[in-house]
Amino acid sequence: EYYECVNQCNEAARAAIRSTGGNNAKRLVMLPTYCASGDAAKAEAWTKNANDDMIAVSIHAYLPMGFAFLDDAKEGAHSEWLESDAQDLEYFFERMNKYFISKGIPVVIGEFGATNKNNTAEREKWAKAYISFARRFPEQDIPCVVWDNHYVDINNPGEEQFKLYDRYSCTFTYEGIARAITSGYDGDPDYETVSSGDIVILNTP
């Protein structure tokens, strides 16, 4: 019942956007699952309630939860990147393929990140694995949008500490994590060729 309510709200929003005309009549519209979650039940319950090919599903995925989000004091939380974490992440992306990509529905990870637990090297491993999985499907590279809330407390690590880039000094607080993310695109001319705009992230010397 909850899931269908979200589907109906999504369709109302999609129809309202399309009705305004102009580029809104044809632009890509992202519609979330319930809670923007990618777990199996919520992914399976997401539906397009209109014959509209310019729809993508919007997912937030701070995964695996025990590594990427939960405070170490909570059950299941841990700060070391484990083989089981990589497996869980692989299962998640396979779900995105099963329920969406294989059916011609693009996926956008609208938020992802791993909170600070004073485990920078482990988060670098996580970031590299995350992007690798996101690029594994020939039909679509899944765009992944990093969540950066500009907050970190190295003396009290825990949940909601997703700062990577310092907006005041315009420098990276965790450049290694940022480089691990972008390394997944190294050597790919589709991503390394910039035709316009400012290059603001990580120029390789």
C-alpha positions as CSV (number, residue, x, y, z in Angstrom):
1,E,0.0,0.0,0.0
2,Y,2.8,2.4,0.9
3,Y,4.7,1.5,-2.3
4,E,1.7,2.1,-4.5
5,C,1.1,5.5,-2.9
6,V,4.6,6.5,-4.0
7,N,3.9,5.2,-7.5
8,Q,0.8,7.4,-7.7
9,C,2.6,10.5,-6.4
10,N,5.4,9.8,-8.9
11,E,2.9,9.7,-11.7
12,A,1.2,12.9,-10.6
13,A,4.5,14.7,-10.5
14,R,5.6,13.3,-13.9
15,A,2.3,14.4,-15.5
16,A,2.6,17.9,-13.9
17,I,6.1,18.3,-15.3
18,R,5.1,17.2,-18.8
19,S,2.1,19.5,-18.8
20,T,4.2,22.6,-18.5
21,G,5.6,22.0,-22.0
22,G,8.8,23.3,-23.5
23,N,11.8,21.1,-22.6
24,N,9.8,19.7,-19.7
25,A,7.7,17.8,-22.3
26,K,10.7,15.7,-23.2
27,R,13.4,15.9,-20.5
28,L,14.4,12.9,-18.4
29,V,12.5,12.7,-15.2
30,M,13.8,10.8,-12.2
31,L,11.2,9.0,-10.0
32,P,12.2,7.4,-6.7
33,T,11.2,4.1,-5.2
34,Y,9.7,4.1,-1.7
35,C,12.3,5.8,0.5
36,A,14.5,5.9,-2.6
37,S,15.6,2.5,-1.5
38,G,17.1,-0.1,-3.7
39,D,16.2,-3.2,-1.6
40,A,14.4,-5.9,-3.4
41,A,10.9,-5.3,-2.1
42,K,11.0,-1.6,-2.9
43,A,12.7,-2.0,-6.3
44,E,10.2,-4.7,-7.4
45,A,7.2,-2.5,-6.3
46,W,8.3,0.5,-8.4
47,T,6.2,1.0,-11.5
48,K,5.9,3.5,-14.3
49,N,2.2,4.4,-14.5
50,A,2.5,6.0,-17.9
51,N,3.8,5.2,-21.4
52,D,6.8,7.5,-21.1
53,D,10.3,6.4,-22.2
54,M,12.1,9.4,-20.6
55,I,11.9,8.1,-17.0
56,A,14.7,7.0,-14.8
57,V,14.5,5.5,-11.3
58,S,16.2,7.5,-8.5
59,I,18.0,5.5,-5.8
60,H,19.9,6.5,-2.7
61,A,22.4,3.8,-1.7
62,Y,24.7,4.2,1.3
63,L,25.8,0.6,1.0
64,P,26.7,-1.7,2.5
65,M,24.9,-0.1,5.4
66,G,27.1,-1.5,8.2
67,F,30.2,-0.1,6.6
68,A,28.9,3.0,4.8
69,F,26.4,4.5,7.3
70,L,26.0,2.9,10.7
71,D,27.9,4.2,13.7
72,D,30.4,1.6,15.0
73,A,28.4,1.3,18.2
74,K,25.4,-0.1,16.4
75,E,24.8,-3.8,15.6
76,G,26.3,-4.9,12.3
77,A,28.5,-1.8,12.0
78,H,32.1,-2.0,11.1
79,S,34.9,0.2,9.7
80,E,36.9,-2.4,7.8
81,W,36.1,-3.1,4.1
82,L,35.3,-6.8,4.0
83,E,34.9,-9.3,1.2
84,S,31.3,-9.7,2.3
85,D,30.8,-6.0,1.8
86,A,31.9,-6.3,-1.8
87,Q,29.5,-9.2,-2.3
88,D,26.6,-7.2,-0.8
89,L,27.4,-4.3,-3.0
90,E,27.5,-6.6,-6.0
91,Y,24.1,-8.0,-5.1
92,F,22.7,-4.5,-4.9
93,F,23.9,-3.5,-8.4
94,E,22.6,-6.8,-9.8
95,R,19.2,-5.9,-8.4
96,M,19.4,-2.6,-10.2
97,N,20.0,-4.5,-13.4
98,K,17.3,-7.1,-12.8
99,Y,14.5,-4.7,-12.0
100,F,15.4,-1.7,-14.1
101,I,18.3,-1.6,-16.5
102,S,17.5,-4.9,-18.2
103,K,14.0,-3.5,-18.8
104,G,15.3,-0.3,-20.4
105,I,14.8,1.9,-17.3
106,P,17.9,4.0,-16.5
107,V,19.1,4.1,-12.9
108,V,20.6,7.1,-11.2
109,I,22.2,6.8,-7.7
110,G,21.2,10.2,-6.5
111,E,23.1,9.9,-3.2
112,F,25.9,7.6,-2.1
113,G,28.7,7.9,0.4
114,A,30.6,6.3,3.3
115,T,30.7,8.1,6.6
116,N,33.9,8.8,8.4
117,K,35.0,6.3,10.9
118,N,38.7,7.3,10.8
119,N,39.1,4.6,8.2
120,T,40.2,6.6,5.1
121,A,42.1,3.7,3.5
122,E,39.1,1.4,3.8
123,R,36.8,4.0,2.4
124,E,39.1,4.3,-0.6
125,K,38.7,0.6,-1.2
126,W,34.9,1.0,-0.9
127,A,34.8,3.9,-3.4
128,K,36.8,2.1,-6.0
129,A,34.6,-1.0,-5.7
130,Y,31.4,1.1,-5.8
131,I,32.2,2.7,-9.1
132,S,33.5,-0.5,-10.6
133,F,30.1,-2.2,-9.9
134,A,28.3,0.9,-11.2
135,R,30.0,0.6,-14.6
136,R,29.7,-3.1,-15.1
137,F,26.5,-3.2,-17.3
138,P,27.0,-2.7,-21.0
139,E,23.6,-1.1,-21.4
140,Q,24.3,1.7,-19.0
141,D,26.9,3.2,-16.7
142,I,25.0,4.0,-13.6
143,P,25.7,7.7,-12.6
144,C,26.6,8.0,-8.9
145,V,26.2,11.3,-7.2
146,V,28.4,11.7,-4.1
147,W,26.6,13.1,-1.0
148,D,28.9,15.7,0.7
149,N,27.2,17.4,3.6
150,H,30.4,19.3,4.5
151,Y,30.6,17.7,8.0
152,V,33.3,15.6,9.6
153,D,34.6,15.3,13.1
154,I,37.8,13.3,13.3
155,N,37.6,13.3,17.1
156,N,34.1,11.8,17.1
157,P,33.7,9.7,14.0
158,G,30.2,8.3,13.3
159,E,27.1,8.7,11.2
160,E,26.4,11.5,8.7
161,Q,30.1,12.5,8.3
162,F,30.3,12.6,4.5
163,K,32.5,15.6,3.9
164,L,35.0,15.0,1.1
165,Y,35.6,18.6,-0.2
166,D,36.1,21.7,1.8
167,R,34.0,24.5,0.3
168,Y,35.8,27.3,2.1
169,S,39.4,26.4,1.1
170,C,38.4,24.7,-2.2
171,T,40.6,21.7,-1.3
172,F,39.8,18.1,-0.7
173,T,39.7,16.9,2.8
174,Y,39.8,13.3,1.5
175,E,41.4,13.5,-1.9
176,G,42.2,9.8,-1.9
177,I,38.5,8.9,-1.7
178,A,37.7,11.4,-4.5
179,R,40.5,9.9,-6.6
180,A,39.3,6.4,-5.9
181,I,35.9,7.4,-7.2
182,T,37.2,9.1,-10.4
183,S,39.7,6.3,-11.0
184,G,36.9,4.2,-12.3
185,Y,36.7,6.5,-15.3
186,D,40.4,6.8,-16.0
187,G,41.3,6.2,-19.6
188,D,37.7,6.5,-20.9
189,P,37.5,9.3,-23.4
190,D,33.7,9.6,-22.9
191,Y,34.5,10.9,-19.4
192,E,37.9,12.5,-19.8
193,T,37.0,14.7,-22.8
194,V,35.6,18.0,-21.5
195,S,34.1,20.2,-24.2
196,S,32.9,23.1,-22.1
197,G,32.6,24.5,-18.6
198,D,35.2,24.6,-15.8
199,I,37.2,21.5,-14.7
200,V,36.8,21.7,-10.9
201,I,37.7,18.2,-9.9
202,L,41.0,16.4,-9.8
203,N,43.2,17.3,-12.7
204,T,46.0,14.7,-13.0
205,P,49.4,16.3,-13.1
